[in-house]
Amino acid sequence: MSRKVKGASVLSLVATLGVILLGTDGSSAFAYSDVATPVEATVQETSQVESAVDAQPEEAAVSGDVQPAFISQPVVQPVPEEPEVVPASASSLHELVASVPVPDSLDEQMRCLAGAIYFESKGEPLAGQLAVGRVIIARTESSRFPSSYCGVVYQRSQFSFVRGGRMPAINAGSRAWTRAKKLAVIARDNAWESPAEGALFFHANYVSPRWKNKLTRLAQIDNHIFYR
């Protein structure tokens, strides 16, 4: 009897151990499943996020969110036109000079042009002063001379007022300088036709340079004679 009990106890013990062992294996498999499930969920979530990113522009367009946009055509800003310095019309050169505003400032090139007008012809009539300015400009357009106003004015042995490669001091407060600045603008813009247009040379009528016989005389304006 005791042997049967012991045998039964042994069988019971074996059965119990089997249940315990089976239960542990099941828990182990479940635990693996628990670990695998978040990984799979993460992959799915990542896939969903990537899909959401790809779809963002279209979704933003539907939802009204502001997104950067590429412009297929260039945006052209209109450039404001510079105001005309010289009036469109005048009945005389005197009227034109009177109507031209005095330049607030002159760059180096325009100062050279105005300086040549001032020193070479400030005592001459307006037409004579304009003609001197147009000679400077005509020289810059000729291959025989420098291509800038200052280059022409400071060219060696061309203008007697230039001493040592420098221009004398200008009386900036004088009416003659104000007039010379205005005439420089008119000459630059070719706003009034000069009777000596096209001239490249001139001299005072009280001198008789030898080179004049090789040139074509165009006009005499008061004390200056102009040649091409």
C-alpha positions as CSV (number, residue, x, y, z in Angstrom):
1,M,0.0,0.0,0.0
2,S,2.7,2.4,0.9
3,R,4.5,1.4,-2.2
4,K,1.4,2.2,-4.3
5,V,1.1,5.5,-2.5
6,K,4.8,6.3,-3.1
7,G,4.3,5.2,-6.7
8,A,1.3,7.5,-7.1
9,S,3.2,10.3,-5.4
10,V,6.0,9.8,-7.7
11,L,3.7,9.8,-10.7
12,S,2.0,12.9,-9.3
13,L,5.3,14.6,-8.8
14,V,6.4,13.7,-12.3
15,A,3.1,15.1,-13.7
16,T,3.4,18.2,-11.7
17,L,7.0,18.8,-12.9
18,G,5.8,18.2,-16.5
19,V,3.1,20.9,-16.1
20,I,5.6,23.3,-14.6
21,L,8.1,22.6,-17.4
22,L,5.4,23.0,-20.1
23,G,4.2,26.2,-18.5
24,T,7.7,27.7,-18.5
25,D,8.2,26.9,-22.2
26,G,4.9,28.6,-23.0
27,S,5.9,31.7,-21.0
28,S,9.2,31.8,-22.8
29,A,7.5,31.7,-26.3
30,F,5.1,34.4,-25.2
31,A,7.9,36.6,-24.0
32,Y,9.6,36.2,-27.4
33,S,6.4,37.2,-29.0
34,D,6.2,40.2,-26.7
35,V,9.6,41.3,-27.9
36,A,8.9,40.7,-31.5
37,T,5.7,42.6,-31.5
38,P,7.1,46.1,-30.7
39,V,9.8,45.7,-33.4
40,E,7.3,44.8,-36.0
41,A,5.2,47.8,-34.8
42,T,8.2,50.1,-35.0
43,V,8.8,49.0,-38.7
44,Q,5.2,49.6,-39.4
45,E,5.2,53.0,-37.7
46,T,8.4,53.9,-39.6
47,S,6.8,52.9,-42.9
48,Q,3.8,55.0,-42.0
49,V,6.0,58.0,-41.1
50,E,7.8,57.7,-44.5
51,S,4.5,57.5,-46.3
52,A,3.3,60.6,-44.4
53,V,6.4,62.5,-45.4
54,D,6.0,61.7,-49.0
55,A,2.4,62.8,-48.9
56,Q,3.1,66.0,-47.0
57,P,3.0,68.5,-49.9
58,E,-0.3,67.2,-51.1
59,E,-1.8,67.0,-47.6
60,A,-0.5,70.5,-46.9
61,A,-2.1,71.8,-50.1
62,V,-5.4,70.4,-48.9
63,S,-5.1,71.6,-45.4
64,G,-3.9,75.0,-46.4
65,D,-0.5,74.9,-44.6
66,V,2.1,77.3,-46.1
67,Q,4.8,75.4,-47.9
68,P,7.8,76.7,-50.0
69,A,6.9,76.9,-53.7
70,F,9.1,77.1,-56.7
71,I,8.3,79.9,-59.2
72,S,8.4,78.7,-62.8
73,Q,8.7,82.2,-64.3
74,P,11.3,84.8,-63.2
75,V,10.1,87.7,-61.3
76,V,11.0,90.9,-63.0
77,Q,11.1,94.1,-60.9
78,P,10.5,97.2,-63.0
79,V,13.5,99.5,-62.8
80,P,12.5,103.1,-62.2
81,E,13.5,105.4,-64.9
82,E,16.1,108.0,-64.0
83,P,14.7,111.5,-64.2
84,E,16.0,113.5,-67.2
85,V,18.6,116.0,-66.2
86,V,18.3,118.0,-69.3
87,P,14.8,119.3,-70.2
88,A,13.3,117.8,-73.4
89,S,13.0,121.1,-75.2
90,A,14.2,124.7,-75.1
91,S,14.0,127.6,-77.5
92,S,17.6,128.7,-77.0
93,L,20.8,127.4,-75.4
94,H,20.5,130.2,-72.9
95,E,17.1,129.0,-71.9
96,L,18.4,125.4,-71.7
97,V,21.3,126.3,-69.4
98,A,18.9,128.2,-67.2
99,S,16.5,125.3,-66.9
100,V,19.2,122.6,-66.2
101,P,19.5,121.9,-62.4
102,V,23.0,122.4,-61.0
103,P,24.5,118.9,-60.4
104,D,24.8,118.2,-56.6
105,S,28.1,116.5,-57.2
106,L,30.4,115.5,-60.1
107,D,32.3,112.3,-60.5
108,E,36.0,112.5,-61.5
109,Q,35.3,112.3,-65.3
110,M,32.5,115.0,-65.2
111,R,34.7,117.2,-63.1
112,C,37.5,117.0,-65.8
113,L,35.0,117.9,-68.5
114,A,33.5,120.8,-66.6
115,G,37.0,121.9,-65.6
116,A,38.1,122.1,-69.2
117,I,35.0,124.2,-70.1
118,Y,35.7,126.5,-67.1
119,F,39.4,127.1,-67.7
120,E,39.4,127.1,-71.5
121,S,36.3,129.1,-72.2
122,K,34.6,130.7,-69.1
123,G,34.9,134.1,-70.8
124,E,33.3,132.9,-74.0
125,P,29.6,132.9,-74.9
126,L,27.5,129.8,-74.1
127,A,27.9,128.4,-77.6
128,G,31.7,128.7,-77.3
129,Q,31.8,126.9,-74.0
130,L,29.5,124.1,-75.2
131,A,31.8,123.7,-78.3
132,V,34.8,123.2,-76.0
133,G,32.9,120.6,-74.1
134,R,32.0,118.8,-77.3
135,V,35.6,118.8,-78.5
136,I,36.6,116.9,-75.3
137,I,33.8,114.4,-75.9
138,A,34.6,114.0,-79.6
139,R,38.2,113.2,-78.7
140,T,37.1,110.4,-76.4
141,E,35.2,108.9,-79.3
142,S,38.3,109.0,-81.6
143,S,41.0,106.4,-81.7
144,R,43.6,109.1,-81.9
145,F,43.0,110.2,-78.3
146,P,42.4,108.7,-74.8
147,S,38.9,107.2,-74.2
148,S,38.1,109.2,-71.0
149,Y,37.4,112.8,-70.3
150,C,40.3,113.0,-67.8
151,G,42.6,111.2,-70.2
152,V,41.9,113.8,-72.9
153,V,42.2,116.8,-70.6
154,Y,45.4,115.6,-69.0
155,Q,47.0,114.4,-72.2
156,R,50.5,115.9,-72.4
157,S,50.8,119.2,-74.2
158,Q,47.2,119.6,-75.2
159,F,45.6,122.1,-72.8
160,S,47.6,125.1,-71.6
161,F,45.7,125.4,-68.3
162,V,47.1,122.0,-67.2
163,R,50.3,122.5,-65.3
164,G,52.4,119.6,-64.1
165,G,49.6,117.2,-64.8
166,R,47.2,119.0,-62.5
167,M,44.2,121.3,-62.8
168,P,44.4,124.7,-61.1
169,A,42.1,125.4,-58.2
170,I,38.5,126.2,-59.2
171,N,36.4,128.9,-57.6
172,A,33.6,126.6,-56.7
173,G,31.3,129.5,-55.6
174,S,31.5,131.4,-58.8
175,R,28.7,131.7,-61.4
176,A,31.3,130.6,-64.1
177,W,31.7,127.2,-62.3
178,T,28.0,126.7,-61.9
179,R,27.6,127.4,-65.6
180,A,30.4,125.1,-66.6
181,K,28.9,122.2,-64.6
182,K,25.6,122.7,-66.4
183,L,27.2,122.9,-69.8
184,A,29.2,119.7,-69.0
185,V,25.9,117.9,-68.5
186,I,24.4,119.4,-71.7
187,A,27.5,118.5,-73.7
188,R,27.6,114.9,-72.3
189,D,24.0,114.3,-73.2
190,N,24.4,116.0,-76.6
191,A,21.3,118.0,-75.6
192,W,22.1,121.0,-77.9
193,E,23.8,120.9,-81.3
194,S,27.1,122.8,-81.4
195,P,27.9,124.8,-84.5
196,A,31.4,123.2,-84.2
197,E,30.1,119.7,-83.9
198,G,32.7,117.1,-84.8
199,A,35.7,119.4,-84.1
200,L,38.7,117.8,-82.5
201,F,40.9,120.9,-82.3
202,F,40.6,124.6,-81.5
203,H,42.7,127.6,-80.8
204,A,42.3,131.2,-79.8
205,N,42.1,133.6,-82.7
206,Y,45.1,135.6,-81.5
207,V,47.5,132.7,-82.2
208,S,48.3,131.0,-85.5
209,P,49.5,127.4,-84.9
210,R,51.2,125.6,-87.9
211,W,49.0,122.5,-87.6
212,K,45.9,124.5,-88.6
213,N,46.8,124.3,-92.3
214,K,46.5,120.5,-92.2
215,L,43.0,120.5,-90.8
216,T,39.5,121.4,-91.9
217,R,38.1,124.6,-90.4
218,L,34.6,124.1,-89.1
219,A,33.6,127.3,-87.3
220,Q,34.7,130.3,-85.3
221,I,32.7,131.1,-82.1
222,D,33.8,134.4,-80.7
223,N,37.5,134.0,-79.8
224,H,37.9,130.3,-80.7
225,I,38.4,128.7,-84.0
226,F,37.5,125.0,-84.3
227,Y,38.9,122.4,-86.7
228,R,38.4,118.7,-87.7
